[in-house]
Amino acid sequence: MGKILHLIPDEKVTDNVIENFENIFNDNVFFVLGNNDKRKHCNTKKENVIFGESDFFTKENIADDVVAVVIHGLNYTFAKLLIELNQKIKIAWFVWGFDMYGMPKIMDKLYAPKSLKYIKNTDSKFTVINFIKKKRYLRRFYYKYLNKTDDFYTIYEQAQRRINFFCTYIREDYELYTNYYPNKLIYQEIGYFSIEQYLAGQNDLRVDSDAKDILVGNSNSLENNHLDVFDTIKRTGLKEKVFVPLSYGNNQKYKKTVLEEGRKYLGDNFQPLLDFMKREDYLRLLSGCSTAVFYHYRQQAMGNILALLYMGVRVYLAEKNPVYQYLKRIGIIVFDFDKEFSLYSNSILEPEKQEINRNILDKIFSKDALQSQYEELVNKLINVNR
């Protein structure tokens, strides 16, 4: 039996990923992209957890007994390595979102009207560059002669063609990706974490019975469409606090705009969260929110969405988001921000509806369900004749 090599960044989820795979398979190796002396999030210290910078991720550092590779978020470093791998090695791709929605044919469809206007006003080349990225021949010329860098997107496309399994529990993501990038990928239905992990072990945490506040988005990124949400909330006349997490994400220019526009639209009710919080502390803060708005047009913030649904929060999404379509398909009670916020605003979700959501999440994201899905994937990866 061969080993499975995992390629994963040093991120908030890294420890949970290591734990879940170690629980069901004994021969894992984890290459963590990061600095071992300056770890950001990963605290697991084992012989098979090996940190390295980008130049460490070469085929020469992969042992001969590795029969499969699992990619946790397909970044540029991992993509370059995939292209070099022996064709006999099977590859599974856990899609994190950026690695799919950042592709040229998809990326310009992620913004609501006010957010799209902001992008075009602050980046005069946005429309032209986006057009170039969609056309391979123009893109190659642009990167080689004008940008003088690698054509990142051709490398991503080559790497994605090398992959065997598209791993997610959101089939709608797979269908959307396949619509824009026809492929031979095998859809593998698999969760990432158990509901207990999403809740940081606080399964008994519930929304307060008198909760009135609102959460908007999950990060400092344009895909949250903050400006469009602020406008809608202002027009409802609500006077409750609006919490806006901005500690995650590096776009300082956009962050400044969100802070300015948040204060302009919402006044003293605007409550930006600027410092990183432990997950358990963050969830306790959110127990005072009756309502959460994730107005992404793409899969994003799943940890937040699933945890808040379990707590009993009324969650609004964009109808065009594949996550909205997925949750509705499995029976979760979730709301269309454009059509339903004016009807229900920040009212508490009825207790019987909260319970329906919890029962579904308990079943689909149970430890047993997750373990069974992980075992199925591992079986397919290490059985080289399959």
C-alpha positions as CSV (number, residue, x, y, z in Angstrom):
1,M,0.0,0.0,0.0
2,G,1.4,3.4,-1.0
3,K,1.3,6.8,0.7
4,I,-1.0,9.7,0.1
5,L,0.7,13.1,-0.1
6,H,-1.4,16.1,0.9
7,L,-0.5,19.6,-0.4
8,I,-2.1,22.3,1.9
9,P,-1.4,25.9,2.9
10,D,-0.8,26.9,6.5
11,E,-4.4,28.0,7.0
12,K,-7.1,28.0,9.7
13,V,-8.4,24.6,8.5
14,T,-5.1,22.8,8.2
15,D,-5.1,21.1,11.6
16,N,-8.7,19.8,11.1
17,V,-7.7,18.4,7.6
18,I,-4.7,16.6,9.1
19,E,-6.9,15.2,12.0
20,N,-9.6,13.9,9.6
21,F,-7.3,12.1,7.3
22,E,-5.1,10.7,10.0
23,N,-8.2,9.2,11.7
24,I,-8.9,7.0,8.7
25,F,-5.6,6.3,7.0
26,N,-2.1,5.6,8.4
27,D,0.2,6.6,5.6
28,N,-0.4,10.3,5.0
29,V,2.3,12.8,4.3
30,F,1.4,16.5,4.6
31,F,3.4,19.2,2.8
32,V,2.4,22.5,4.3
33,L,3.1,25.6,2.3
34,G,4.5,28.0,4.9
35,N,7.4,28.9,7.2
36,N,7.9,26.3,10.0
37,D,9.5,29.0,12.2
38,K,6.7,31.5,11.6
39,R,3.6,29.3,11.6
40,K,0.3,31.1,11.1
41,H,-2.4,28.6,12.0
42,C,-1.2,25.0,11.8
43,N,-0.2,23.7,15.3
44,T,0.2,20.0,14.4
45,K,3.8,18.8,15.0
46,K,4.4,15.3,13.6
47,E,7.1,13.8,11.5
48,N,4.8,13.5,8.5
49,V,3.8,17.2,8.7
50,I,6.5,19.0,6.7
51,F,6.6,22.7,6.2
52,G,8.2,24.3,3.1
53,E,8.3,27.4,1.0
54,S,7.3,27.5,-2.7
55,D,10.7,26.1,-3.9
56,F,10.2,23.0,-1.7
57,F,7.3,21.8,-3.8
58,T,9.1,19.9,-6.5
59,K,8.8,16.3,-7.7
60,E,12.3,15.6,-6.3
61,N,10.9,15.9,-2.8
62,I,8.2,13.4,-3.4
63,A,9.0,9.9,-2.2
64,D,8.7,6.9,-4.6
65,D,6.0,5.2,-2.5
66,V,3.5,8.1,-3.0
67,V,0.6,6.8,-5.1
68,A,-1.8,9.6,-4.7
69,V,-1.8,13.4,-4.1
70,V,-4.6,15.4,-2.5
71,I,-4.7,19.1,-3.2
72,H,-6.3,21.3,-0.6
73,G,-6.9,24.5,-2.6
74,L,-5.2,24.6,-5.9
75,N,-2.8,27.5,-5.8
76,Y,0.0,28.4,-8.2
77,T,2.7,26.5,-6.3
78,F,0.7,23.3,-6.2
79,A,-0.4,23.7,-9.9
80,K,3.2,23.8,-11.1
81,L,4.0,20.7,-9.2
82,L,1.0,18.7,-10.5
83,I,2.1,19.2,-14.1
84,E,5.4,17.5,-13.3
85,L,3.9,14.4,-11.6
86,N,4.1,10.9,-12.9
87,Q,0.9,10.1,-14.8
88,K,0.3,7.0,-12.6
89,I,-0.2,9.1,-9.5
90,K,-3.9,9.8,-8.8
91,I,-4.9,13.3,-7.8
92,A,-7.9,14.5,-5.8
93,W,-8.7,18.2,-5.7
94,F,-10.6,19.6,-2.7
95,V,-12.0,22.8,-4.2
96,W,-11.7,25.8,-1.8
97,G,-13.4,28.3,-4.0
98,F,-10.7,30.7,-5.1
99,D,-9.1,28.0,-7.2
100,M,-12.3,27.5,-9.2
101,Y,-14.0,30.9,-9.1
102,G,-10.7,32.7,-9.9
103,M,-10.6,31.2,-13.4
104,P,-11.1,33.7,-16.2
105,K,-14.4,32.4,-17.6
106,I,-16.0,32.6,-14.2
107,M,-14.3,35.4,-12.2
108,D,-16.1,38.4,-13.7
109,K,-19.5,37.0,-12.8
110,L,-19.0,37.3,-9.0
111,Y,-20.0,40.9,-8.4
112,A,-23.3,42.6,-7.6
113,P,-24.0,46.0,-9.4
114,K,-22.5,48.4,-6.8
115,S,-19.5,46.2,-6.2
116,L,-18.9,45.8,-9.9
117,K,-19.1,49.6,-10.4
118,Y,-16.6,50.1,-7.6
119,I,-14.2,47.7,-9.3
120,K,-14.5,49.4,-12.6
121,N,-14.0,52.9,-11.0
122,T,-10.9,51.8,-9.2
123,D,-9.4,49.7,-11.9
124,S,-9.7,51.2,-15.4
125,K,-8.2,48.1,-17.0
126,F,-10.5,45.6,-15.3
127,T,-12.8,45.0,-18.3
128,V,-9.9,44.8,-20.9
129,I,-7.7,42.5,-18.7
130,N,-10.6,40.2,-18.0
131,F,-11.3,39.9,-21.7
132,I,-7.6,39.1,-22.4
133,K,-7.5,36.4,-19.7
134,K,-10.4,34.6,-21.4
135,K,-8.6,34.4,-24.7
136,R,-5.7,32.0,-24.5
137,Y,-3.7,33.5,-27.4
138,L,-4.1,37.0,-26.1
139,R,-3.3,35.9,-22.6
140,R,-0.1,34.3,-23.6
141,F,1.0,37.4,-25.4
142,Y,0.0,39.6,-22.5
143,Y,1.9,37.7,-19.8
144,K,5.0,37.0,-21.9
145,Y,5.5,40.4,-23.4
146,L,3.6,42.9,-21.3
147,N,3.4,41.5,-17.8
148,K,6.6,39.5,-18.2
149,T,5.4,36.7,-15.9
150,D,4.2,33.2,-16.3
151,D,0.7,32.7,-17.8
152,F,-0.8,31.6,-14.5
153,Y,-4.1,30.6,-15.9
154,T,-2.7,28.2,-18.6
155,I,-0.8,26.5,-15.8
156,Y,-4.0,26.2,-13.7
157,E,-5.8,24.8,-16.7
158,Q,-3.0,22.3,-17.4
159,A,-3.0,21.3,-13.7
160,Q,-6.8,20.9,-13.6
161,R,-6.7,18.6,-16.6
162,R,-4.2,16.4,-14.7
163,I,-6.7,15.9,-11.8
164,N,-8.9,12.8,-11.4
165,F,-11.3,13.7,-8.7
166,F,-13.3,16.9,-8.0
167,C,-14.0,16.8,-4.3
168,T,-16.8,18.7,-2.7
169,Y,-20.3,18.2,-1.2
170,I,-21.7,20.9,-3.4
171,R,-22.4,19.2,-6.7
172,E,-23.7,22.6,-8.1
173,D,-20.1,23.9,-7.9
174,Y,-18.9,20.9,-10.0
175,E,-21.7,21.5,-12.6
176,L,-20.9,25.2,-12.8
177,Y,-17.2,24.6,-13.3
178,T,-17.8,21.9,-15.9
179,N,-20.2,24.3,-17.8
180,Y,-17.3,26.7,-18.3
181,Y,-14.4,24.3,-18.4
182,P,-15.5,20.9,-19.9
183,N,-13.5,18.1,-18.3
184,K,-13.1,14.5,-17.5
185,L,-13.1,15.0,-13.7
186,I,-14.9,12.5,-11.6
187,Y,-17.3,14.2,-9.1
188,Q,-16.6,12.9,-5.6
189,E,-19.2,13.8,-3.0
190,I,-17.4,14.5,0.2
191,G,-17.6,16.9,3.1
192,Y,-14.6,18.7,4.5
193,F,-15.5,18.9,8.2
194,S,-18.0,17.6,10.7
195,I,-20.6,19.9,12.1
196,E,-18.8,19.7,15.4
197,Q,-15.7,21.0,13.8
198,Y,-17.5,23.8,12.1
199,L,-18.9,24.8,15.6
200,A,-15.5,24.4,17.3
201,G,-17.0,21.8,19.6
202,Q,-19.8,24.2,20.7
203,N,-22.7,22.1,19.5
204,D,-25.0,23.5,22.2
205,L,-24.5,27.1,21.1
206,R,-27.8,28.7,20.0
207,V,-28.8,32.1,18.8
208,D,-30.1,34.3,21.7
209,S,-33.9,34.4,22.0
210,D,-33.7,38.2,21.9
211,A,-31.1,38.5,19.2
212,K,-31.5,41.4,16.7
213,D,-28.1,42.2,15.3
214,I,-27.0,41.4,11.7
215,L,-23.8,39.8,10.4
216,V,-22.6,40.8,6.9
217,G,-20.0,38.7,5.0
218,N,-17.1,36.8,6.2
219,S,-14.0,38.7,5.1
220,N,-12.3,41.7,3.5
221,S,-12.9,40.6,-0.1
222,L,-14.8,42.1,-3.0
223,E,-16.9,38.9,-3.5
224,N,-18.8,39.7,-0.3
225,N,-20.5,42.5,-2.2
226,H,-20.6,44.6,0.9
227,L,-21.6,47.8,-0.8
228,D,-24.8,46.3,-2.2
229,V,-25.8,44.8,1.1
230,F,-25.2,48.1,3.0
231,D,-27.5,49.9,0.6
232,T,-30.3,47.4,1.1
233,I,-30.0,47.4,4.9
234,K,-30.1,51.2,4.9
235,R,-33.3,51.3,2.8
236,T,-35.0,49.0,5.3
237,G,-34.5,51.5,8.1
238,L,-33.1,48.9,10.6
239,K,-31.3,50.3,13.6
240,E,-29.6,47.2,14.9
241,K,-25.9,46.7,15.0
242,V,-24.3,45.3,11.8
243,F,-21.2,43.3,12.3
244,V,-18.8,43.1,9.4
245,P,-15.7,40.8,9.7
246,L,-12.7,42.4,7.9
247,S,-9.8,40.7,9.6
248,Y,-9.4,38.1,6.9
249,G,-8.1,39.3,3.5
250,N,-5.3,41.5,2.3
251,N,-7.0,44.1,0.1
252,Q,-6.3,47.2,2.2
253,K,-7.7,49.6,-0.4
254,Y,-11.1,47.8,-0.5
255,K,-11.0,47.5,3.3
256,K,-10.7,51.2,3.6
257,T,-13.7,51.7,1.2
258,V,-15.9,49.2,3.2
259,L,-15.1,51.1,6.4
260,E,-15.9,54.4,4.8
261,E,-19.1,53.2,3.1
262,G,-20.2,51.2,6.2
263,R,-20.1,54.3,8.3
264,K,-21.8,56.4,5.6
265,Y,-24.7,54.0,5.1
266,L,-25.1,52.6,8.6
267,G,-23.7,55.2,11.0
268,D,-23.0,54.1,14.5
269,N,-24.7,50.7,13.8
270,F,-21.7,49.7,11.7
271,Q,-19.5,47.4,13.7
272,P,-16.4,46.3,11.8
273,L,-14.5,43.3,13.2
274,L,-10.9,44.2,12.5
275,D,-8.9,41.7,14.7
276,F,-8.7,38.0,14.2
277,M,-10.7,36.1,16.8
278,K,-10.6,32.5,18.0
279,R,-13.5,30.6,16.4
280,E,-15.2,29.8,19.7
281,D,-15.1,33.5,20.7
282,Y,-16.3,34.5,17.2
283,L,-19.3,32.2,17.4
284,R,-20.2,33.4,20.8
285,L,-20.3,36.9,19.5
286,L,-22.5,35.9,16.6
287,S,-25.1,34.3,19.0
288,G,-26.4,37.8,19.4
289,C,-27.1,38.0,15.6
290,S,-30.6,37.0,14.5
291,T,-29.6,37.3,10.9
292,A,-26.6,36.7,8.6
293,V,-26.2,38.0,5.1
294,F,-23.6,36.3,2.8
295,Y,-24.3,38.0,-0.5
296,H,-21.6,36.1,-2.5
297,Y,-22.3,35.0,-6.0
298,R,-20.0,32.0,-5.4
299,Q,-19.3,29.4,-2.8
300,Q,-17.6,31.1,0.1
301,A,-17.9,31.3,3.9
302,M,-19.2,27.7,4.2
303,G,-17.8,27.3,7.7
304,N,-19.7,30.4,8.8
305,I,-22.9,29.5,6.9
306,L,-23.2,26.0,8.3
307,A,-22.3,27.0,11.9
308,L,-24.8,29.8,11.9
309,L,-27.6,27.7,10.4
310,Y,-27.0,25.1,13.2
311,M,-27.1,27.9,15.8
312,G,-30.5,28.9,14.4
313,V,-29.6,32.1,12.6
314,R,-31.7,33.3,9.7
315,V,-29.3,33.1,6.8
316,Y,-29.7,35.1,3.5
317,L,-27.8,34.3,0.4
318,A,-27.8,35.3,-3.3
319,E,-30.1,33.2,-5.3
320,K,-27.4,32.7,-8.1
321,N,-24.9,31.3,-5.6
322,P,-24.5,27.6,-6.0
323,V,-24.5,27.3,-2.2
324,Y,-28.1,28.6,-2.1
325,Q,-29.1,26.1,-4.7
326,Y,-27.3,23.3,-2.8
327,L,-28.9,24.2,0.6
328,K,-32.4,24.4,-0.9
329,R,-31.8,21.0,-2.6
330,I,-31.0,19.2,0.7
331,G,-34.0,20.8,2.5
332,I,-32.3,23.6,4.5
333,I,-34.4,26.7,5.1
334,V,-32.4,29.5,3.8
335,F,-33.5,32.9,2.3
336,D,-33.0,34.8,-0.9
337,F,-31.5,38.2,0.1
338,D,-32.8,40.1,-3.0
339,K,-36.4,38.9,-2.7
340,E,-36.9,38.1,1.0
341,F,-34.9,40.5,3.2
342,S,-37.6,43.1,2.8
343,L,-40.1,40.5,4.1
344,Y,-38.3,39.1,7.1
345,S,-35.4,41.5,7.7
346,N,-33.7,40.6,11.0
347,S,-36.6,38.6,12.6
348,I,-35.7,35.5,14.5
349,L,-36.1,32.3,12.6
350,E,-39.0,30.2,14.0
351,P,-37.8,27.5,16.5
352,E,-39.3,24.6,14.4
353,K,-37.4,25.8,11.3
354,Q,-34.2,26.1,13.3
355,E,-34.7,22.5,14.3
356,I,-35.3,21.3,10.7
357,N,-32.0,22.8,9.7
358,R,-30.1,21.3,12.7
359,N,-31.5,17.8,12.0
360,I,-30.4,17.9,8.3
361,L,-26.9,19.2,9.2
362,D,-26.6,16.6,11.9
363,K,-27.2,13.9,9.4
364,I,-25.2,15.2,6.4
365,F,-22.2,16.5,8.4
366,S,-22.0,13.8,11.1
367,K,-18.7,12.3,12.0
368,D,-19.9,8.9,10.7
369,A,-21.0,10.4,7.3
370,L,-17.7,12.3,7.0
371,Q,-15.6,9.2,7.9
372,S,-17.5,7.1,5.3
373,Q,-16.8,9.6,2.6
374,Y,-13.1,10.0,3.4
375,E,-12.7,6.2,3.4
376,E,-14.4,6.0,0.0
377,L,-12.0,8.6,-1.4
378,V,-8.9,7.0,0.1
379,N,-9.9,3.6,-1.3
380,K,-10.2,5.1,-4.8
381,L,-6.8,6.8,-4.5
382,I,-4.7,3.9,-3.2
383,N,-6.2,1.2,-5.4
384,V,-4.0,2.0,-8.4
385,N,-5.8,-0.5,-10.6
386,R,-9.2,1.0,-10.1
